[in-house]
Amino acid sequence: MPEGVRATITTTLTRSAQVLLQVTIVLLILKDFSTVLSFCIRNILIMAVFVILYIAIGHLVGGPGLPDRITLGITTPLASAL
């Protein structure tokens, strides 16, 4: 496959995945907005601190490559939430 075609396909798929992820996040927030509002502000701040902490830890131990650090930084809080 020619390099130009491969780059075009990669760019298109990456943008599509990013848009799909953003739409999914917005829909989840809208669906569960009443549940989020039922939490007190202290609980929300504690959750935010833990997420930021997990992102930092994942980023720090992710290895030498920036894509690896970003991926591990994002997936660490997700794995901890499950």
Helices and strands as residue ranges (DSSP letters): H 3-31, H 33-38, H 41-60, H 66-81
